[in-house]
C-alpha cells in the first residue's frame, strides 16, 4: 500500500513529496523550509531522493540528512550542485552519500538500503535518466508511480535555457520519453499530477517549446 503526501515550498512552489510504503518512507526533493513538515510526517524514513540538483529541490537536504541520518541520493552529474553553493544563494552544501549512475536501481526494506534484492522482501527505487533541464535530471520510479522532477510537468516541460542545461539533451530525452510503452502516474516538481500517456500526447508541442 502506497501513500503519497505532497506540499509545495518556497517562492517557486516546489513540490516536496513523502512516499509512504509498508517498508518505510522516502523523501523526494525537500525544498525551502520543508524540514518541519517532513519531520512531522515521516515514521520510518529510508532515504532522501533528489530528482536533480537545482536549489529549490535540495534546499533542506543538509538539515534532514543531519537530523535523520539516512542516505542522500542524487544523480551523479548533478552532485556538484549539492557539494557547493554554486549559485551563491545561501544553500547549505551536503554531498550525496550516493551519486546515482544513469538508470541505476536500488532496493530498500524496513531496515534501509540493501546490497541486492536476492530473496528479500523489498521495494525498488529506479532512477530514470532524462537530462536536459540539468546534466543529471532524472525521474524516480517507486512502485507504480513516478516522480518526474523538472523534466515533465502537467502540460509542460522543464526549461533548457538555464546554466548547465542542454537543448540537445532535452530533445533526446523527450524522444525517449515518447517511446515509453506503459502508463503510470507522474508526480512533477511543480504543479499537479499527470501521467505518461497524457504527456506523450503533447510531445510535438513540447519539441517546439525548446
C-alpha positions as CSV (number, residue, x, y, z in Angstrom):
1,X,0.0,0.0,0.0
2,X,1.5,3.3,-1.1
3,X,0.5,6.8,0.2
4,X,1.9,10.0,-1.3
5,X,2.0,13.2,0.7
6,X,2.7,16.5,-1.2
7,X,3.3,20.1,-0.1
8,X,4.8,23.0,-2.2
9,X,7.5,25.1,-0.7
10,X,9.5,28.3,-1.5
11,X,8.9,31.1,-4.0
12,X,8.8,28.6,-6.8
13,X,6.3,26.4,-5.0
14,X,8.4,23.3,-5.4
15,X,6.7,20.1,-4.6
16,X,8.2,18.1,-1.8
17,X,6.9,14.5,-1.6
18,X,6.8,11.8,1.0
19,X,6.1,8.4,-0.3
20,X,4.9,6.1,2.5
21,X,5.2,2.4,1.9
22,X,4.9,-0.8,4.0
23,X,8.7,-0.7,4.3
24,X,9.1,3.0,5.2
25,X,9.1,6.5,3.9
26,X,11.0,8.2,1.0
27,X,11.6,11.9,1.0
28,X,11.7,13.4,-2.5
29,X,13.1,16.8,-3.3
30,X,12.9,18.6,0.1
31,X,12.7,22.3,-0.9
32,X,13.0,25.5,1.1
33,X,11.5,25.3,4.6
34,X,10.3,21.8,4.2
35,X,12.2,20.3,7.1
36,X,9.5,20.7,9.8
37,X,6.7,19.3,7.5
38,X,8.9,16.3,6.6
39,X,9.8,15.5,10.2
40,X,6.1,15.7,11.3
41,X,5.1,13.2,8.6
42,X,7.7,10.5,8.4
43,X,7.6,7.4,10.6
44,X,10.4,5.2,9.3
45,X,12.4,7.4,6.8
46,X,14.6,5.3,4.5
47,X,16.2,7.9,2.1
48,X,16.3,11.4,0.7
49,X,16.0,11.3,-3.1
50,X,16.8,14.2,-5.3
51,X,15.5,14.2,-8.9
52,X,18.1,16.8,-9.8
53,X,20.4,19.4,-8.2
54,X,18.6,22.7,-8.5
55,X,18.5,24.6,-5.2
56,X,14.7,24.7,-4.9
57,X,14.7,20.8,-4.8
58,X,17.6,20.3,-2.4
59,X,17.5,23.2,0.0
60,X,16.7,21.1,3.1
61,X,19.0,18.1,2.2
62,X,21.6,19.1,4.8
63,X,19.1,19.7,7.7
64,X,17.2,16.4,7.0
65,X,20.3,14.4,6.5
66,X,21.8,15.6,9.8
67,X,18.6,15.0,11.6
68,X,17.5,11.6,10.2
69,X,20.9,10.0,9.4
70,X,19.6,8.4,6.3
71,X,21.3,8.1,2.8
72,X,21.0,11.0,0.4
73,X,20.8,10.1,-3.3
74,X,21.3,12.4,-6.2
75,X,22.1,11.9,-9.9
76,X,25.9,11.8,-10.4
77,X,26.0,14.5,-13.0
78,X,24.2,16.9,-10.6
79,X,26.1,16.1,-7.5
80,X,28.3,19.2,-7.9
81,X,25.2,21.4,-7.1
82,X,24.9,19.7,-3.7
83,X,28.6,19.9,-2.8
84,X,28.8,23.7,-3.0
85,X,26.6,26.7,-3.2
86,X,27.4,27.1,-6.9
87,X,24.7,29.7,-7.5
88,X,25.6,31.7,-4.3
89,X,22.1,31.6,-2.8
90,X,23.0,30.7,0.8
91,X,22.4,27.0,0.4
92,X,24.0,24.7,3.0
93,X,26.0,22.2,0.9
94,X,25.7,18.5,1.6
95,X,27.4,15.9,-0.6
96,X,25.2,13.0,-1.5
97,X,26.0,9.6,0.0
98,X,25.3,8.0,-3.3
99,X,26.0,9.6,-6.7
100,X,23.5,7.8,-8.8
101,X,24.6,6.4,-12.1
102,X,22.3,6.6,-15.2
103,X,19.3,4.4,-14.8
104,X,20.6,2.8,-11.5
105,X,18.2,0.7,-9.4
106,X,18.2,0.5,-5.6
107,X,16.4,-1.8,-3.2
108,X,15.2,-1.0,0.3
109,X,13.4,-2.9,3.1
110,X,12.4,-1.6,6.6
111,X,16.0,-1.6,7.7
112,X,17.2,0.6,4.9
113,X,19.3,0.2,1.7
114,X,20.1,-3.4,0.6
115,X,23.1,-4.7,-1.3
116,X,20.8,-6.6,-3.6
117,X,17.2,-7.8,-3.9
118,X,18.0,-11.5,-3.9
119,X,15.4,-13.4,-1.9
120,X,14.4,-10.4,0.1
121,X,11.0,-8.7,0.5
122,X,11.8,-5.1,-0.5
123,X,10.8,-2.1,-2.6
124,X,12.6,-0.9,-5.7
125,X,13.7,2.6,-6.4
126,X,14.7,3.3,-10.0
127,X,16.3,6.4,-11.3
128,X,15.3,7.1,-14.9
129,X,17.8,9.4,-16.7
130,X,16.3,12.2,-18.7
131,X,18.9,15.0,-18.9
132,X,18.4,18.4,-20.5
133,X,17.0,20.6,-17.7
134,X,20.1,19.7,-15.8
135,X,23.0,17.3,-16.7
136,X,21.7,14.6,-14.4
137,X,18.0,15.3,-14.5
138,X,16.0,12.2,-13.7
139,X,12.6,10.8,-12.9
140,X,12.3,8.4,-10.0
141,X,10.1,5.3,-10.2
142,X,8.9,3.8,-7.0
143,X,6.2,1.1,-7.1
144,X,3.5,2.2,-9.5
145,X,4.3,5.9,-9.6
146,X,7.0,8.2,-11.0
147,X,8.3,11.5,-9.6
148,X,9.2,13.5,-12.7
149,X,11.1,16.4,-11.1
150,X,11.5,19.2,-13.5
151,X,11.6,17.1,-16.6
152,X,7.9,16.7,-17.3
153,X,5.0,18.7,-15.8
154,X,1.3,18.6,-16.4
155,X,1.1,20.2,-19.9
156,X,4.7,21.5,-19.8
157,X,8.3,20.6,-19.6
158,X,11.4,21.9,-17.7
159,X,13.4,24.8,-19.1
160,X,16.5,24.0,-21.0
161,X,18.0,27.6,-21.1
162,X,19.5,27.6,-17.6
163,X,23.2,27.3,-16.8
164,X,24.2,23.6,-17.3
165,X,21.0,23.0,-19.3
166,X,21.1,21.5,-22.8
167,X,18.5,21.8,-25.6
168,X,20.1,18.8,-27.4
169,X,19.9,16.6,-24.4
170,X,16.3,17.7,-23.7
171,X,15.3,16.8,-27.3
172,X,16.8,13.4,-26.9
173,X,15.1,12.9,-23.5
174,X,11.7,13.8,-24.9
175,X,12.2,11.4,-27.8
176,X,13.0,8.6,-25.3
177,X,10.1,9.6,-23.1
178,X,7.8,9.2,-26.1
179,X,8.8,5.6,-26.5
180,X,7.8,4.5,-23.0
181,X,5.2,1.8,-23.7
182,X,3.3,1.8,-20.4
183,X,1.3,4.3,-18.5
184,X,1.9,5.4,-14.9
185,X,1.1,8.5,-12.8
186,X,3.6,11.3,-12.9
187,X,4.2,13.5,-9.8
188,X,6.1,16.6,-11.0
189,X,8.4,19.0,-9.2
190,X,5.8,21.8,-9.6
191,X,2.1,21.8,-10.1
192,X,-0.4,19.0,-10.4
193,X,0.0,15.3,-11.1
194,X,-0.4,13.9,-14.6
195,X,0.5,10.7,-16.4
196,X,2.9,9.3,-19.0
197,X,0.3,8.8,-21.7
198,X,-1.3,12.2,-21.1
199,X,2.1,14.0,-21.6
200,X,3.2,11.8,-24.5
201,X,0.3,13.3,-26.5
202,X,1.9,16.7,-26.2
203,X,5.4,15.8,-27.3
204,X,5.3,17.5,-30.7
205,X,4.2,20.7,-29.0
206,X,7.0,20.4,-26.4
207,X,9.6,20.0,-29.2
208,X,8.6,23.4,-30.5
209,X,9.0,24.9,-27.0
210,X,12.7,24.3,-26.8
